[in-house]
Amino acid sequence: MSFIRFIAFSDVHTPRYFPLIVASINSLLSFRPDIILLAGDIVEQGDIEGYENIRFFLRKKYGDETPIISIYGNEEHVDKQDLFRTRYKDVIWLDDSFWQSMINGSRVCVYGSRGSLEKLTTWQQKNMPYLKEIYEKRIYIARENLMKLRSSCDLLIFLLHYTPTFITARGEPENILKYMGHRGYEKVITETRPDLVIHGHSHGSKELYTKLGFSHIINVAVPASQSVFAGILRKEENSASLELLSPPTLRKLYK
């Protein structure tokens, strides 16, 4: 059996939800993750210095050896991505790229991407209309990479910021869903079968968990969950189960 213990969260918008992160992680007591996954919008308005609050807390709590894997959200501005990567070299930054390592005797792979939107925001349409093509291409790139990783990884995690399905954004106003994610990833997920899909961005979601085919999907946006996600992903043969220890409202085993 393959397994990995993880903590995941997003949309901290430091310092806004930072105290909630501290309280939530401290409440986990003896739980120690093998990996920490940050799904974007950790800071507010590209605040590079603000990221240090999260990094320092996690390092003090779990040491320097626990991998911290982070992707960029819309608040980690594109023009500052290299600055984040340079400043926080002990963080593994994924941007349409992957990381893999042996953990608990199994090959664990994480593919990370900012994700895509079905419709550009008014500001994007005016200032960055080329994003439409990038968003569509990003779906294709994710599929190709996940398909290759699936054949060589015991546990495969897909980490992105924008929502890859509107199911885990239910509770948001219908008229803004196309600005929050892209349903094109639903087909990618069912075809490539990542064991766990983690995303954020949807602050108002009332349905934080779903399953598409063989893949577990969780929305880890802190404003929606009021907690970090902590759990154990297990896989035996071709079936993965997800045991969530936090948030308390989702503390159950998903098979």
N, C-alpha and C positions, 0 to 999 in steps of 0.2 A: 504493500500500500504506500502511495505517495501522500505526503501531507505538508502543509506550511501554515504557520501561525502568522497572522498579519494584523496591522492597524492601518486604516485608510480614512482619509477625510479630505475635504476641499472647502473652498469658499469661506475661509476664515476672515478674509478682508482685514487682516491685522491692522490695528489693534482691536477691531470691533468685537470679534468672537474669540479672541485669544484666551480670556479667562475661562470660557466654556471648555476650550480644548484642554487646558491645564486641569480643571476639575474632573473632566470626563476621563482623561488618562489616569489621573491619580486614583480614581475610583476602581480601576481594574486590578488593583492590588498585586497579586502574584503573577498575573499574566505578562509574559514577555514575548514580543513578536520576533519572528525570524526576519521580517521585512516590514518596512513602513512605506506606504504608497500615498503620495500627495497628488490629488487630481486637479490642481490649478486654483487660481484666485486665492492664493495664500496671503497675498498682500493687497493693498489698495492703491490704484492709480500708479502702478509701476514703481512702488516704493521699495527699492533694493535694500535699504537699511532695515526695513520692517521685517524682512524674511529672517533676519538674525534671531528675532525673538523665538520663532518656531524652531529653528535649527538648534539653538543653544539649549532650549528646553528638552528637545528630543535626545540630543547627545548626552546631556546630564542624566537623563532618565534611563537611557538604554545603552550608553557607551558609544565608542567610535566604530565598533565592528558591525553594528546592525545597519544593513543597507537602507539608505533613504533614497527612494526613487521618486522623482518629481517631473511633472510635465508643466507646460505653460498654459495658463488660462488667459482670458481676455484682459485681466488686470496685470499680468506679467507681459507688458507691452512688447510687441515684436521688435521694436528698435532698441529694447533693453535686454533682449534674451542673452546676448553674449556677455553682458555685464553681470547678469545673474550667474551664468555658468563660470565666469572667471572669479567672481567673489566667493562663491560657495563650491569650491572644488571637491569637497568631500560628499557632495550630493550628486547622485547619478541623474543627469538631465536627459530626458528622452524627447525627441522631436521628430516624429515619423521614423523612429529608430527603436532598437530593442536592446535588452540586457538579459544575460543568462548566467546562471551559476548553479553549482551543486549545493542543495540544501536538504538536510536530513536524508542524504543518500539518493536524492532524485534531482533531475535536471529541471530547474524552474526558469521559465522565460516570461519576460514582461515586454509587451510591445506598447509604446506610448505615443500619443498624438494629441494635439489640441482638439482635433475633431472638425466637424463641418456644420454649416447652417444651411437649411433649405432656402432661406431668403435672406438677403443682405439687409442690415439695418439701414435706415435713411442716411446716417453718417457714412457708412461703408459704401453705399451706392454712389455717394457724392465724391468721396475721397479715395476709396480703394475698390473700384468696380471689378478689378482683376481678381478679387478674392473668390468670385463665383466659380471661375475656372479652377482655382487652387482647391476650393472645397470639394468639387467633383472629383478632381484627380486624387485627392487625399483618400477618398473612399476606395478607389482602385488600388492605390499603393498599400493601404491597410490590408486589403484582401490578399494581395500577392505575398506580403510578408507573413501574415498570420497563417496562410496555407503552408508556407515553407517551414515555419516554426512548429506547426502542429505535428509534422512528421518526425521531429527530433526531440520534442520536449515532453516530459512527463506531466508537468503542470504548466498550463499556458494562461496568462492573465493579459487582458486587453484593458489598458488604462487610458482614458481620455477625459477631456473637460466637458465639451458640449455633449448633450444627451444623444445616444445612438438610437433611441426609441422614445416615442411619446408616452409609452405606458408608465415609465418611471418619472414622468413629469405631470401626471394627472393631478389636478388641483390648481394648475396654472390656468389663466384665462386662455380659451381656445385660440383667440386671435393673435397670441404671441408665440405659440408653439413653434412655428416655422422659423422664428428668430432664435430659438433655443437649441436646436439640434437638427439632425438629418436622419430620416427613416431609411435612407439607403444603406445604413450600417446594419439594419435588421437582416438583410439578405447575406451580408458579409458574415455576420455572427452565426447564422444557421448553417452556412456552408463551411466555415473554417472551424467551428466548434471550440472556441476558447472555453476553458473551464470556468473562468470568472471574468466578468466585464464590470469595470468600475468607472463611474463618471460623476460629475458634479453639475454645477451651473443652475440647476432648477431649485431655487430657494423655496418655492411654494408647493412643492410636490407633497401629495398625501399618500402616495404609493411608492415606497422606497425600494421595493424588491419585486422582481418578476423573473420569469424564466423563458428563454426562447430556445426551443429545441433542447440541446444538452447543456446550454450555457446559463449560469446564474448571473443576474444583472442587479447591481445595487447602485442607488443614487446616494453618494456620500456627502452631499452638500450640508454643511453644519447648520445653516439656518432652518433647513427642513427637518433634520434628525435631532437637533439639539444635543448632539453627541458625536463622538468618533465612532467608527465601525471597528470592532475587534472580533476576530473570528478565526476559525480553523477550516481550511479548504483541504478536503481529503479526496483521494481518487483511487479506486480499485477497478482494475480492468479498464473499461471505457466509460465508467460512470463516476461523476464527481458529486460529492455532497458538501454542503456549506453549513457549518455550525456557527451561528452568530451569538457572541456573548454580550455585545453592545451594538446598537442601542437597546435598552431594556425592553422596549415595545416590540422588538423583533428577535428576542432571545429564543430561538428555536432551531431545529435541524431541518434543513431543506435538502431533500434527496433528489 
